[in-house]
Amino acid sequence: MIKVAIVEDNNTLRKSLTNLVNQSDEMHCVAALGNLLNVVSEFRKVSPDIVLMDIGLPNISGIEGVRTVKENLKNIQVLMFTVFEDDEKIFEAIKAGASGYLLKKSSPQEIIDAIRSLYFGGAPMSANIARKVIESFQGHNSHIKDDFRLTTRENEILYSLIEGMSYKKLAEKYFISISTVRTHIRHIYEKLHVNSKSEAVARILKK
């Protein structure tokens, strides 16, 4: 059972999200907060796996909330859930430690799928958000390759990984085995000093 916490100041939306999560057979809402004032103590009580967090929260913003959660509760994964689509908010959230970025206009099924994906190691993003991240990566592609001493193939795989390709699709695209894909990704993570796709994206954006 995936333990989900929700941080959303809109009461109606918070209740709807709570009901949506609880209606799923594989997840349960363990906390539903309207702000971040006592977030660390509240989360320590219930130990959520995934936090669905708004950016535009009162008193303390969701971006600051991500930093607070990741500094104190490193194993919790944060999925931003917001109306903001501008590059600055997206990149700040990811750099702060968010592992996914979902727009509030997403369908109920997309929300459930994103929570599930994040729990199982993915980095879910709404399609247009993923495009912005990819475009940012494209604009600095050669610098990233040189700065992190990636091989041409590692750079190609990193780009495709950020684009959302699965290991199977990567293997098919580059005519290599899944085992070889894993080896390349391990080397990429070692060179970037990260342990996951979301950390790799954050590392690149910081660079």
Beta strands, then each sheet from edge to edge (+ up, - down):
strand 1: 2-7
strand 2: 27-33
strand 3: 50-53
strand 4: 77-82
strand 5: 100-103
sheet 1: 2+ 1+ 3+ 4+ 5+
end
